[in-house]
Amino acid sequence: MKTIRLSIITLSIAIFSIGNLTAQEKAGEILTSTEITVKQGHRAQFIDGVKKWKECYLENNGQEKWNMWYRQQGEGNFYIMSGMKANWAELDKEDKSGDACYAVLINFIMPHIEKTNRRVAQSMPEVSKNSSGAAQNIMVTYYQVKKDYLFEEVITAVSEAIKNKEGSARGDWFKVRFGGLDTPDFFISLPFENYADLDIKRDSPAKIYTDLVGEKKASEMWEKWFETLDKSWSYTYKLESELSN
């Protein structure tokens, strides 16, 4: 029983000791995220359980901030709880306020979760917009690549071209450091206010880069892109304010 209890406490810390996906980034900040698949037909109970946990956490003077995002596409009821840490050392810190809410986690949240998946990524501020505050909606595109260094070369060059034309990058890039076999290698988060924003016509990153350097140099860069890119996919997520802190 002691082993089971310690495992669940560890899960509690991993899920609930986290902050803001689009928080102001410093150099190389650490993004922790827990993907939560809720059992079919259990969404209302899960939401109620998270609200109970949040109430307990705040009553126990919890200081951590977190955001809960609900995925708008794809299979099942899928949430991401995410947060930023200033550095790796912050991952060593214990959260006693979270431990105090162990019973709430066991009784009101865990029975409604099908599975969880935890990942750790690091921000890439040199190619990012470095967004401040939390948007209500984000579009996240994930990339699995064959050669990290080539991918970083491409996004660095294209991001510089976008900054040159528009004054800043369009989104926030992250490099995944830890995760499972199906974990992406990189992803970019782009905030938007509502879906009408997606109707706004803007030049593609490829066009912006080509206009800056010319067809020949751009073609060489696209060859590197296709050499390293394995696959990519995208989802949009909506912020669940009542489940966030």
C-alpha positions in Angstrom: 0.0 0.0 0.0 2.9 2.4 0.7 4.2 1.9 -2.8 0.8 2.5 -4.3 0.4 5.7 -2.2 3.8 7.0 -3.2 3.0 6.4 -6.9 -0.2 8.3 -6.7 1.4 11.2 -4.9 4.0 11.4 -7.6 1.2 11.4 -10.2 -0.6 14.2 -8.2 2.6 16.3 -8.3 3.1 15.7 -12.0 -0.5 16.6 -12.9 -1.2 19.5 -10.5 2.2 21.3 -9.8 2.2 23.1 -13.1 1.6 26.6 -14.6 1.0 28.5 -17.9 1.6 27.2 -21.4 1.9 30.7 -22.9 3.6 32.4 -19.9 6.3 34.9 -20.4 9.4 32.9 -21.3 12.9 33.4 -20.1 15.9 31.7 -21.7 15.4 28.0 -21.8 12.4 27.8 -19.4 11.0 24.3 -18.7 7.5 23.4 -19.8 5.9 20.5 -18.0 2.8 19.0 -19.4 0.5 16.1 -18.5 -1.9 14.8 -21.1 -5.1 13.4 -19.6 -7.5 11.2 -21.4 -10.8 11.1 -19.5 -13.0 8.0 -19.6 -16.0 8.1 -22.0 -19.0 9.5 -20.2 -16.9 10.7 -17.2 -16.2 14.2 -18.3 -18.6 16.0 -15.9 -17.3 13.9 -13.0 -13.7 14.7 -13.9 -14.4 18.4 -14.1 -16.1 18.3 -10.7 -13.1 16.4 -9.3 -10.6 19.0 -10.6 -12.6 21.8 -9.1 -12.6 20.0 -5.7 -8.9 19.5 -6.0 -8.3 23.2 -6.9 -10.4 24.3 -3.9 -8.4 22.0 -1.6 -5.1 23.2 -3.0 -5.9 26.8 -2.4 -7.2 26.1 1.1 -3.8 24.6 1.8 -2.0 27.7 0.6 -0.8 26.2 -2.7 1.4 28.6 -4.6 1.7 26.9 -8.0 -0.2 28.1 -11.0 -1.5 25.9 -13.7 -3.6 26.0 -16.9 -6.0 23.3 -18.1 -6.5 23.1 -21.9 -9.3 21.1 -23.6 -8.5 19.7 -27.0 -11.0 20.6 -29.6 -10.3 17.8 -32.2 -9.3 14.2 -32.1 -10.5 11.1 -30.3 -12.1 11.2 -26.9 -12.1 13.8 -24.1 -8.5 15.0 -23.9 -7.0 17.6 -21.6 -3.5 19.1 -21.2 -2.4 20.6 -17.9 0.7 22.6 -18.4 3.2 24.9 -16.6 6.4 26.7 -16.8 9.5 26.4 -14.6 12.3 28.9 -14.6 14.9 26.1 -14.6 15.5 22.4 -14.1 16.2 22.8 -10.4 12.6 23.8 -9.8 11.5 20.3 -10.7 13.2 19.1 -7.5 10.9 21.2 -5.3 8.1 19.4 -3.3 4.6 20.7 -3.3 3.2 19.9 0.2 -0.1 21.7 -0.6 -0.6 19.2 -3.4 0.2 16.3 -1.1 -2.4 17.5 1.3 -5.1 16.9 -1.3 -4.2 13.3 -1.9 -7.6 12.0 -0.9 -9.4 14.3 -3.3 -7.2 13.1 -6.1 -7.9 9.4 -5.3 -11.6 9.7 -4.7 -12.8 12.3 -7.2 -10.3 12.5 -10.1 -8.4 9.2 -10.6 -11.6 7.0 -11.1 -12.5 9.1 -14.2 -9.1 9.1 -15.9 -8.4 6.5 -18.6 -4.7 7.3 -18.9 -2.0 10.0 -18.6 1.1 10.9 -20.5 3.7 13.3 -19.1 6.3 15.3 -21.1 8.9 17.9 -20.5 10.0 20.4 -23.0 12.3 23.5 -23.1 11.5 26.8 -24.6 13.4 28.2 -27.6 13.1 32.0 -26.9 15.5 32.9 -29.8 12.9 31.8 -32.3 9.8 32.5 -30.3 7.3 35.3 -29.9 7.7 34.9 -26.1 4.0 35.5 -25.4 2.9 37.1 -22.2 -0.3 36.0 -20.5 -2.6 33.1 -21.4 -4.7 33.2 -24.5 -8.1 31.7 -24.5 -7.3 29.5 -27.5 -4.0 28.1 -28.9 -3.2 26.2 -32.1 -0.3 23.7 -31.5 1.6 22.0 -34.3 3.8 19.1 -33.4 6.8 17.8 -35.4 8.7 14.6 -35.4 12.1 15.0 -37.2 15.0 12.9 -38.3 17.8 15.5 -37.6 17.3 18.0 -34.9 20.1 20.3 -36.0 18.7 20.6 -39.5 15.2 21.4 -38.2 16.6 24.0 -35.9 18.6 25.6 -38.7 15.4 25.9 -40.8 13.1 27.3 -38.1 15.8 29.8 -37.0 16.3 31.1 -40.5 12.5 31.3 -41.2 11.8 32.9 -37.8 14.4 35.6 -38.5 12.7 36.3 -41.8 9.3 36.7 -40.1 10.8 38.9 -37.4 12.4 41.0 -40.1 9.0 41.6 -41.9 6.5 41.6 -39.0 8.6 42.7 -36.0 8.3 39.5 -34.0 7.9 35.7 -34.4 4.4 34.3 -34.7 4.4 31.7 -32.0 6.4 30.0 -29.2 8.7 27.1 -30.1 9.6 24.3 -27.7 12.0 21.4 -27.9 10.9 18.2 -26.2 13.5 16.8 -23.8 11.6 13.9 -22.2 8.7 11.7 -23.3 7.5 8.4 -24.7 8.1 6.8 -28.1 5.4 8.8 -29.8 6.5 12.1 -28.4 7.1 14.9 -30.9 10.6 16.4 -31.1 9.4 20.0 -31.4 6.2 22.0 -31.3 5.0 25.5 -31.8 2.1 27.2 -29.9 0.2 30.0 -31.6 -2.3 31.9 -29.6 -5.6 33.2 -31.1 -8.6 35.0 -29.7 -11.3 33.2 -31.7 -11.6 31.1 -34.8 -12.4 34.2 -36.9 -8.7 35.1 -36.4 -7.9 32.1 -38.6 -9.7 33.7 -41.5 -7.2 36.5 -41.6 -5.0 36.1 -44.7 -1.2 36.4 -44.0 1.8 35.4 -46.1 3.1 32.0 -45.3 6.4 31.6 -43.6 7.7 30.0 -46.8 6.7 33.0 -48.9 8.2 35.5 -46.4 11.5 33.6 -46.4 11.6 33.3 -50.2 10.8 37.0 -50.6 13.8 37.8 -48.3 16.5 35.5 -49.7 15.3 34.6 -53.2 14.2 31.4 -54.9 17.6 29.7 -55.1 18.5 30.0 -51.4 14.9 29.2 -50.4 15.0 26.0 -52.4 18.1 24.9 -50.6 16.4 25.5 -47.3 13.3 23.5 -48.3 15.5 20.6 -49.2 16.8 20.6 -45.7 13.2 20.8 -44.4 12.0 17.8 -46.3 15.2 15.9 -45.5 14.6 16.2 -41.7 10.8 16.3 -41.4 9.2 12.9 -40.6 5.6 13.9 -39.8 3.6 16.8 -38.3 0.1 17.2 -36.9 -2.0 20.0 -35.3 -4.8 20.6 -32.8 -6.5 23.6 -31.3 -7.0 23.9 -27.5 -9.4 26.0 -25.4 -8.5 27.3 -22.0 -10.7 25.9 -19.2 -10.5 28.9 -16.8 -12.5 27.3 -14.0 -10.1 24.4 -13.9 -7.0 26.6 -14.1 -5.3 28.7 -11.4 
